[in-house]
Amino acid sequence: MRIWQKIVLGFTFLILVLVTTGTVYFAKFLSDTSQTMANIYVPVERIDAPQRDIDFSQLEPFSILLLGVDTNSEREGDGDGGRTDSMIVATINPGKEQTTLVSIPRDTLVYMDYDYDGYTVGWDKVNSAYAYGGEALAIHVVEKLLDIPIDHVATVNMDGMIELIDAVDGIDVDNQFTFELDGEYFEPGMQHMNGRRSVMYARMRYEDERGDYGRQERQREVLGKVFDKLKSVDIITKYQSLLEVLSKNGQTDLSWQQIEPLLDYLPALKNFTSDQLQGEDYIGDGETGMEEISYQKASEYELDRVQALLKDQLQQVE
C-alpha cells in the first residue's frame, strides 16, 4: 500500500499560526512553543551556500520547501522508504498579503549532479533526492529546477497528519464521486472525516480518472480545510496537543528566534493560492531516465510559467 500525503504545509502553518496567536496564554504559550521549536530545530548543511539571508523584521518575502516523508516499516520493506511523498514550495509575501503553494509531482524527472556511494545519481525522480542526500539535496535540486532561492525547509513524518487532523476535531470535505479504498467506502457529498478517513480520501488516485493530479487536488482541499481549522479563534485552546503532534513528527531549519517575529506575516498566511508544476508522461530511454521507467517531464514552457510565478511572489527581478 502506497502512502499519499502532500499536505505537509499544515504542519508549517501550525508553527506560524500558533506563534502568531499566542497572546491568549502568552507566558506559558511562549515557553511551551519555544521548547517545541528547540526540539524540532535542525540546521541543514547545504550543498550550495544560501543565496540570501532573510530579514523577517523587514517583512521580506521568503520561500520554504515543505517535504512530507513516509518512513513506516511497510514502505521501507518496499524499498521506497525515505523518499518524499510530498514536495511543496511555499512563498510567503507580506507585501502582497499572499501565500502561494506550488506542488511538485513526485515523479518529476530531474538531473542530480550528486555523488552517492561512488557514482553520480544523474537522471531520477525528484522524490528520490531526499533519500540520496536528505534536505540538503532536496533543496539543491528544487533550486535548480525552479531557478529560485529556497530560504528554509520543513520536513514532516507524514504518519503524524492523522494525529493533526484528529487534534483539530476532523474536517469537512466535499467528495465528488463514490469510491472504495482498503475496505472503506466513500459516498459523494459533504461529510465530516476524522484523521484516518481524511488521509485515505486524500491519497486515493487509482479510482480517479485524473490520476495523481486528481489526488493532488484532494490533498490541497484537505490542506485548506486543516488550515481553516488552524485559523479559527478557539484553536489556541488546543495548542498543547498540537505542539505535541508537531514535536513528534516535524523538523525545520527555522529557529525560534526567526519564527518569533512572524506576527506581521499573518495576513499573508490567511490568503493562499495553489498551483502545481504540470508534467507530461515520459518513458525513460536509458540516457534520460532509466529505461522503461515512467516519469513526469515538465516542458520548458511550463517551467518558465512556474518560475515566473514564484519569482514574482519573491519579488525577484529578472
GULO-926247 format. One line per 4 residues: number of its first residue (from 0); their letters; for each residue x, y, z of N, C-alpha, C. Coordinates in steps of 0.02 Angstrom, whole numbers. Layout:
<pts>
NUM) A) X/Y/Z/X/Y/Z/X/Y/Z | ... $
</pts>
This chain:
<pts>
0) MRIW) 43/-60/0/0/0/0/44/62/0 | 34/105/-48/73/167/-51/40/220/-9 | 81/262/25/54/315/67/52/379/26 | 2/420/36/-13/478/-6/29/538/7 $
4) QKIV) 19/573/48/23/637/81/61/693/47 | 23/744/35/54/806/12/27/865/50 | 8/855/112/-19/912/149/25/930/208 | 90/921/198/140/940/248/135/1013/267 $
8) LGFT) 109/1054/222/106/1126/237/67/1140/300 | 19/1099/315/-20/1110/376/24/1112/438 | 77/1073/440/121/1073/498/160/1139/502 | 182/1163/445/219/1226/445/174/1284/466 $
12) FLIL) 113/1285/438/65/1336/459/47/1329/532 | 47/1267/557/34/1257/628/85/1295/670 | 149/1291/652/200/1329/688/184/1403/686 | 172/1429/625/163/1501/617/99/1526/650 $
16) VLVT) 45/1489/642/-19/1510/672/-15/1509/748 | 15/1457/775/21/1454/848/63/1512/874 | 118/1527/839/160/1582/861/124/1648/857 | 87/1659/803/57/1725/792/-10/1734/828 $
20) TGTV) -35/1683/861/-97/1690/900/-85/1676/974 | -23/1683/995/-4/1661/1061/-16/1709/1118 | -51/1764/1106/-59/1814/1159/-109/1793/1213 | -151/1743/1199/-202/1724/1247/-171/1694/1310 $
24) YFAK) -124/1648/1301/-90/1618/1358/-17/1638/1356 | -4/1700/1346/61/1725/1323/121/1691/1356 | 128/1696/1421/190/1672/1453/198/1597/1445 | 148/1558/1464/154/1485/1459/157/1463/1387 $
28) FLSD) 117/1496/1345/117/1479/1274/187/1487/1244 | 218/1545/1256/284/1557/1228/335/1508/1255 | 330/1491/1318/376/1442/1347/368/1374/1314 | 305/1351/1307/293/1286/1277/313/1285/1204 $
32) TSQT) 296/1339/1168/311/1341/1096/386/1345/1084 | 421/1385/1123/494/1391/1113/528/1325/1128 | 502/1286/1176/531/1221/1191/520/1173/1133 | 460/1174/1105/446/1131/1047/491/1149/988 $
36) MANI) 499/1214/976/541/1236/920/613/1215/931 | 636/1217/993/704/1194/1008/711/1120/992 | 658/1082/1005/659/1010/993/661/993/918 | 627/1033/877/622/1015/806/670/1055/762 $
40) YVPV) 708/1100/792/756/1140/753/816/1097/734 | 827/1089/670/884/1051/644/915/1090/587 | 972/1122/596/1003/1159/541/1025/1113/485 | 1025/1138/425/1043/1099/366/1110/1121/339 $
44) ERID) 1155/1073/329/1220/1088/297/1209/1084/222 | 1202/1141/191/1183/1144/120/1240/1125/73 | 1219/1101/15/1268/1086/-38/1294/1152/-67 | 1249/1199/-78/1267/1266/-101/1256/1315/-44 $
48) APQR) 1296/1368/-42/1285/1419/9/1216/1451/-2 | 1180/1469/52/1116/1502/43/1123/1564/-1 | 1075/1574/-46/1079/1629/-93/1067/1697/-59 | 1035/1696/-1/1020/1759/34/1003/1744/107 $
52) DIDF) 1001/1796/147/984/1790/218/923/1834/230 | 866/1803/244/803/1839/251/801/1876/318 | 782/1940/314/772/1981/374/696/1986/386 | 670/1944/430/598/1943/441/572/2008/470 $
56) SQLE) 615/2044/506/593/2108/536/579/2160/482 | 606/2150/421/594/2196/365/538/2171/319 | 502/2119/342/445/2093/304/465/2072/233 | 522/2041/226/544/2017/161/506/1953/144 $
60) PFSI) 485/1946/81/454/1883/60/505/1827/63 | 482/1767/78/529/1711/82/496/1647/56 | 538/1597/43/514/1532/20/532/1479/70 | 492/1427/71/506/1370/114/487/1306/76 $
64) LLLG) 533/1258/75/520/1193/43/491/1146/95 | 432/1119/80/396/1077/127/399/1004/102 | 427/962/143/439/892/124/398/846/169 | 359/802/138/323/751/176/356/684/164 $
68) VDTN) 382/655/217/421/593/212/385/538/249 | 378/480/217/348/423/250/403/371/262 | 413/354/325/467/307/342/440/247/380 | 376/228/368/350/171/404/380/106/378 $
72) SERE) 373/53/417/406/-10/402/382/-41/337 | 317/-32/322/289/-60/260/322/-27/200 | 331/38/203/362/74/148/435/55/142 | 470/46/199/540/26/198/547/-42/164 $
76) GDGD) 500/-87/179/503/-154/150/494/-154/75 | 460/-104/49/451/-98/-24/512/-65/-57 | 562/-47/-18/621/-13/-45/608/58/-63 | 553/86/-36/534/155/-54/538/201/6 $
80) GGRT) 565/176/61/569/217/122/616/276/113 | 599/332/144/642/390/142/631/435/83 | 593/414/34/576/460/-21/521/507/2 | 518/565/-31/467/613/-13/403/599/-51 $
84) DSMI) 348/590/-14/283/585/-45/256/654/-63 | 285/704/-32/260/772/-42/318/821/-50 | 314/863/-102/361/918/-110/320/979/-130 | 318/1028/-86/281/1090/-99/327/1148/-86 $
88) VATI) 330/1195/-134/365/1258/-123/312/1309/-103 | 322/1340/-45/278/1393/-23/315/1459/-22 | 285/1510/-51/313/1578/-46/265/1619/-5 | 292/1657/42/251/1698/87/271/1770/78 $
92) NPGK) 224/1810/52/239/1880/34/194/1926/75 | 220/1958/128/179/2002/169/157/2065/133 | 197/2089/85/178/2149/47/116/2137/5 | 112/2080/-27/54/2061/-67/-1/2029/-24 $
96) EQTT) 16/2016/39/-29/1980/84/-52/1915/51 | -3/1875/29/-20/1815/-8/32/1760/5 | 7/1700/12/49/1640/14/32/1598/-48 | 83/1577/-83/74/1537/-144/105/1468/-133 $
100) LVSI) 67/1416/-149/90/1347/-142/97/1316/-211 | 155/1287/-225/165/1252/-288/186/1181/-273 | 145/1133/-294/160/1062/-285/205/1039/-342 | 255/998/-325/298/967/-375/281/893/-377 $
104) PRDT) 255/867/-432/239/796/-436/300/753/-419 | 289/702/-380/346/663/-355/384/626/-409 | 351/613/-467/384/578/-522/418/624/-571 | 423/689/-555/455/737/-600/527/718/-613 $
108) LVYM) 546/716/-676/614/698/-697/662/756/-686 | 716/744/-649/766/795/-637/836/764/-643 | 885/807/-653/955/783/-655/989/802/-589 | 1020/752/-558/1055/763/-494/1130/753/-504 $
112) DYDY) 1165/808/-504/1238/805/-509/1265/795/-438 | 1257/734/-414/1270/720/-343/1302/651/-337 | 1357/648/-301/1391/584/-291/1359/545/-234 | 1337/485/-250/1306/441/-199/1338/372/-204 $
116) DGYT) 1371/353/-151/1402/287/-147/1449/274/-206 | 1485/327/-227/1536/319/-278/1514/329/-349 | 1451/348/-360/1429/362/-428/1383/422/-429 | 1378/453/-488/1334/511/-496/1263/487/-505 $
120) VGWD) 1218/516/-467/1147/495/-471/1120/504/-541 | 1130/563/-571/1106/576/-638/1031/587/-640 | 998/562/-693/926/572/-701/887/527/-654 | 839/556/-620/797/516/-574/735/556/-557 $
124) KVNS) 690/525/-521/629/559/-498/646/607/-441 | 613/664/-440/629/715/-391/619/691/-320 | 573/644/-310/560/622/-241/616/578/-213 | 664/559/-255/721/519/-230/776/563/-202 $
128) AYAY) 773/628/-213/827/672/-189/836/667/-114 | 782/666/-77/787/662/-4/819/596/18 | 802/541/-16/831/476/1/906/475/-10 | 929/509/-63/1001/510/-78/1039/559/-33 $
132) GGEA) 1011/618/-21/1050/669/13/1012/712/62 | 955/688/87/918/724/138/893/792/115 | 880/835/164/854/902/148/902/941/104 | 967/931/114/1017/970/76/1010/958/1 $
136) LAIH) 1004/894/-19/998/879/-91/930/899/-117 | 878/890/-76/811/911/-98/810/986/-112 | 839/1026/-69/844/1098/-80/882/1113/-144 | 940/1082/-152/983/1093/-210/946/1078/-275 $
140) VVEK) 911/1022/-277/877/1000/-338/819/1047/-354 | 780/1067/-304/723/1111/-316/746/1181/-337 | 800/1206/-307/827/1271/-328/847/1269/-402 | 879/1215/-423/899/1209/-493/839/1202/-539 $
144) LLDI) 789/1163/-517/730/1151/-559/690/1215/-569 | 679/1253/-515/634/1311/-518/670/1377/-523 | 737/1377/-519/777/1437/-527/758/1491/-477 | 747/1471/-415/733/1518/-360/773/1498/-299 $
148) PIDH) 783/1544/-252/814/1525/-189/764/1490/-144 | 784/1437/-112/745/1406/-60/775/1429/6 | 737/1471/42/764/1503/102/763/1457/163 | 711/1415/168/706/1371/225/672/1306/205 $
152) VATV) 674/1258/251/645/1192/237/610/1167/300 | 557/1129/290/523/1095/345/507/1024/321 | 520/975/364/509/905/347/462/875/398 | 414/836/374/364/806/417/359/731/403 $
156) NMDG) 358/692/457/341/622/452/266/618/441 | 245/594/384/175/600/365/127/559/406 | 151/510/444/106/473/489/72/521/538 | 104/577/553/77/624/601/18/664/575 $
160) MIEL) 4/661/509/-52/701/484/-119/677/511 | -125/611/523/-187/585/553/-196/617/622 | -142/620/660/-145/649/727/-164/723/724 | -136/759/675/-150/830/669/-225/842/655 $
164) IDAV) -253/804/608/-323/814/590/-368/795/649 | -350/742/685/-389/724/744/-384/777/798 | -325/809/803/-315/860/854/-359/922/843 | -378/933/779/-423/990/765/-495/966/756 $
168) DGID) -509/905/781/-577/877/781/-604/862/712 | -561/843/665/-583/823/599/-598/881/553 | -614/865/490/-628/916/440/-688/896/398 | -718/945/364/-774/933/318/-749/939/247 $
172) VDNQ) -761/887/206/-739/888/136/-798/873/91 | -791/891/27/-843/882/-23/-819/829/-73 | -836/767/-61/-815/712/-104/-856/714/-169 | -821/705/-226/-853/714/-291/-881/649/-321 $
176) FTFE) -858/591/-298/-883/529/-327/-872/471/-278 | -910/418/-288/-906/359/-244/-842/320/-259 | -808/299/-207/-751/254/-216/-740/213/-153 | -700/160/-161/-684/116/-105/-608/110/-100 $
180) LDGE) -583/111/-39/-511/105/-28/-499/66/36 | -463/11/29/-444/-30/87/-504/-48/130 | -560/-65/98/-619/-86/135/-662/-30/161 | -642/33/149/-681/91/171/-718/120/110 $
184) YFEP) -782/137/120/-823/164/65/-834/239/75 | -829/276/21/-836/349/22/-892/369/-26 | -945/397/1/-1002/420/-39/-990/493/-59 | -1021/515/-115/-1014/585/-136/-1051/632/-90 $
188) GMQH) -1028/695/-89/-1061/747/-50/-1019/770/9 | -1044/821/43/-1010/849/102/-1014/799/160 | -958/790/194/-956/745/251/-899/762/297 | -908/745/361/-857/757/412/-812/695/416 $
192) MNGR) -747/705/416/-700/650/418/-650/659/474 | -633/603/507/-579/604/556/-512/600/520 | -458/596/557/-392/596/526/-381/537/480 | -402/477/501/-390/417/461/-427/421/394 $
196) RSVM) -490/439/395/-528/442/332/-506/500/289 | -485/555/320/-460/612/281/-397/592/242 | -353/554/275/-292/531/243/-308/484/185 | -355/439/196/-374/392/143/-406/430/84 $
200) YARM) -449/478/99/-481/519/48/-429/555/6 | -378/581/38/-328/621/3/-280/579/-38 | -266/518/-17/-214/480/-52/-241/436/-109 | -306/426/-114/-333/385/-168/-318/416/-236 $
204) RYED) -297/374/-283/-286/400/-351/-308/351/-406 | -307/285/-392/-318/237/-446/-391/236/-470 | -438/257/-428/-508/260/-449/-527/330/-474 | -479/374/-479/-490/441/-505/-460/444/-575 $
208) ERGD) -502/460/-624/-478/462/-694/-424/514/-704 | -418/562/-659/-365/612/-664/-299/588/-633 | -299/529/-604/-238/500/-576/-207/542/-521 | -141/552/-526/-105/588/-473/-126/661/-469 $
212) YGRQ) -148/691/-525/-169/761/-522/-234/768/-483 | -280/720/-491/-340/721/-450/-324/712/-377 | -276/670/-363/-256/660/-293/-226/725/-265 | -184/758/-304/-155/821/-280/-209/872/-265 $
216) ERQR) -262/873/-306/-317/921/-294/-352/906/-228 | -364/842/-213/-395/824/-150/-349/839/-91 | -284/829/-101/-237/843/-48/-236/917/-31 | -240/960/-83/-243/1032/-70/-309/1051/-37 $
220) EVLG) -363/1015/-55/-427/1027/-21/-421/1012/54 | -392/954/70/-383/935/140/-339/986/175 | -284/1005/143/-240/1055/172/-278/1119/188 | -318/1143/141/-356/1204/152/-404/1198/211 $
224) KVFD) -436/1139/217/-482/1129/273/-445/1127/340 | -386/1095/341/-347/1094/402/-325/1165/420 | -303/1203/370/-281/1271/383/-338/1314/409 | -398/1304/381/-456/1341/407/-467/1327/481 $
228) KLKS) -458/1265/500/-465/1248/571/-410/1281/612 | -349/1283/586/-293/1313/622/-302/1389/629 | -340/1419/584/-352/1491/588/-408/1510/635 | -447/1461/659/-505/1477/699/-485/1506/766 $
232) VDII) -530/1546/795/-514/1583/857/-499/1536/914 | -535/1479/918/-528/1435/976/-470/1386/970 | -431/1390/916/-377/1341/908/-324/1347/962 | -317/1407/991/-266/1416/1041/-279/1372/1103 $
236) TKYQ) -343/1354/1114/-359/1311/1171/-333/1240/1162 | -315/1223/1100/-289/1156/1084/-214/1157/1074 | -181/1212/1090/-112/1220/1069/-66/1166/1097 | -79/1142/1158/-34/1093/1187/-35/1027/1149 $
240) SLLE) -94/1004/1130/-98/942/1091/-68/951/1022 | -76/1011/993/-47/1024/927/29/1027/930 | 55/1057/983/128/1058/991/155/987/1001 | 118/945/1035/140/876/1044/144/839/977 $
244) VLSK) 93/849/935/94/819/868/154/844/829 | 165/909/831/221/939/795/288/913/819 | 296/908/885/359/887/914/377/816/893 | 327/773/885/339/703/868/351/692/794 $
248) NGQT) 329/739/753/327/724/681/361/774/635 | 390/828/661/418/878/616/488/901/634 | 522/930/586/584/965/598/592/1021/546 | 630/1073/564/639/1130/519/705/1164/535 $
252) DLSW) 731/1201/485/791/1241/497/773/1312/517 | 709/1326/530/688/1390/557/695/1387/633 | 734/1432/660/744/1434/732/688/1474/765 | 681/1467/830/631/1506/868/644/1580/860 $
256) QQIE) 706/1601/859/722/1672/851/699/1698/784 | 699/1656/732/675/1677/667/599/1677/663 | 567/1629/695/495/1623/691/459/1675/733 | 488/1693/789/455/1737/837/432/1804/806 $
260) PLLD) 471/1834/758/449/1899/730/395/1893/676 | 366/1834/665/323/1824/607/251/1848/616 | 236/1883/669/168/1908/680/144/1949/621 | 187/1991/593/166/2035/539/156/1997/473 $
264) YLPA) 173/1933/471/162/1893/411/92/1860/412 | 57/1865/467/-7/1830/474/-57/1847/419 | -66/1911/397/-113/1924/343/-98/1884/279 | -34/1873/265/-16/1834/206/-36/1761/214 $
268) LKNF) -32/1736/276/-49/1667/289/-124/1653/288 | -163/1706/287/-236/1698/284/-261/1700/212 | -216/1709/165/-237/1715/95/-188/1675/52 | -207/1613/36/-160/1574/-4/-192/1547/-67 $
272) TSDQ) -150/1541/-119/-170/1513/-183/-127/1452/-198 | -155/1406/-237/-120/1344/-252/-107/1337/-327 | -52/1305/-343/-35/1289/-412/5/1225/-411 | 21/1199/-469/63/1140/-472/102/1139/-537 $
276) LQGE) 162/1112/-533/203/1102/-592/172/1044/-631 | 153/1057/-693/121/1005/-734/174/970/-776 | 170/905/-778/216/866/-818/180/825/-871 | 218/800/-918/191/755/-969/220/686/-959 $
280) DYIG) 181/635/-976/206/566/-969/268/556/-1011 | 318/525/-982/381/513/-1016/409/445/-993 | 431/405/-1040/462/341/-1025/537/346/-1036 | 576/331/-985/648/337/-989/678/294/-1045 $
284) DGET) 731/321/-1076/762/285/-1132/831/257/-1116 | 850/261/-1052/915/235/-1032/968/289/-1029 | 957/344/-1065/1003/401/-1062/973/457/-1021 | 911/476/-1038/875/524/-997/822/486/-958 $
288) GMEE) 840/465/-899/796/423/-859/809/349/-871 | 795/308/-820/805/236/-825/759/207/-877 | 784/159/-915/746/130/-971/681/99/-946 | 627/117/-981/559/90/-970/529/110/-903 $
292) ISYQ) 558/159/-870/529/186/-808/487/247/-826 | 428/252/-795/382/307/-809/398/368/-766 | 400/426/-798/414/490/-764/362/542/-784 | 364/599/-751/330/659/-772/384/709/-793 $
296) KASE) 379/735/-854/430/780/-880/399/848/-894 | 422/899/-859/395/967/-868/426/999/-930 | 383/1030/-971/408/1064/-1031/443/1129/-1011 | 482/1157/-1058/515/1221/-1045/463/1276/-1033 $
300) YELD) 408/1273/-1071/355/1322/-1062/327/1319/-991 | 314/1258/-967/285/1250/-900/335/1271/-846 | 398/1255/-855/448/1277/-807/453/1353/-805 | 451/1384/-864/454/1457/-867/394/1487/-830 $
304) RVQA) 335/1457/-840/274/1483/-808/279/1481/-732 | 299/1424/-706/303/1416/-633/359/1458/-604 | 416/1460/-638/471/1501/-615/451/1575/-611 | 416/1599/-662/394/1669/-662/345/1683/-605 $
308) LLKD) 300/1636/-592/253/1644/-537/289/1651/-470 | 336/1606/-457/371/1607/-393/417/1667/-386 | 450/1685/-441/494/1744/-438/455/1808/-425 | 395/1811/-453/353/1870/-440/334/1873/-366 $
312) QLQQ) 317/1816/-337/299/1815/-266/359/1831/-221 | 418/1813/-243/479/1828/-205/508/1895/-222 | 476/1930/-269/498/1997/-291/569/1996/-317 | 582/1945/-357/647/1939/-390/643/1969/-459 $
316) VE) 689/2012/-475/690/2045/-540/735/2005/-587 | 709/1990/-646/748/1954/-696/807/1996/-720 $
</pts>
